[in-house]
Amino acid sequence: MSAPAPDALADDLLIGAAQIARHIFGSDEDRFTRRVYYLMGRAKCRLPSFRLGFQVAARKSTLRQWII
């Protein structure tokens, strides 16, 4: 199995709660951004995410699997 191209990895990465909210909910309004933080921490089924320094991040491919 070959490693994915660096461009493909960069396209798969969402950095910041606003980008994650835009990908999941279709909008980056404050209420959806807050919902991302809720899903990351307190929800029964936690959002698959990680931190890059002080920012939250997630992969589109992992979120797709989590939603389905």
N, C-alpha and C positions, 0 to 999 in steps of 0.2 A: 504494500500500500504506500503510495507516494504522499509526501507532505503537501498540504494545501498551499497555494501560492500566497505570498504576503498580501497582495491586493484583495484576495478573497477573504482573508482573515480580517483585514481592516474594514471591509464592507459588512462583515458579520457583527461587528462590535458596536454597541450602543453605549455612549458615555453620558452620564447625567440622567437624573430622574425625568427631566422633561423629554429627552429623546426616547426613553423607555415608555413613557406615557403616550407619546405620539405614535409609537409603534403598536402598542397594545390597544389603546382606546381611540386612536385617531385624532387626538387633541392633546395639547400640552397645557391646558388650563390648570390653574392652581389645584382645583379639586381632584383632577386626575393625577397630578404630580404627588399630592398628599396620599392618594390611594396607592401609588407605587411604593412609597415608604411604609405604609401599613402592610401591604402584601409582603414586603421584605422582612418585616419583623414580627408582627402579631397575628397574622392570619394562620388558620389551621394548616392550609396548604401553602407553604412559603414560596415566594417568587424566586426562581433560581438566578441569583445575582452575586456579585462580588464587589470589592472596593479596589479602586486604583487611586491610592493616596486618600484624599478626602472625598473623592467623587464615587458615586455608585456606577456600576457598569453591568451589562448583561450581553449575552450573545443572542442574536436573532434566531439562530437555529435551535438553541436550547429553549428559548421562549416558545417557539413554535411547537416543540415537543411537549412542553409543559401545558400549553393550552389544549392540545388534542388529548 
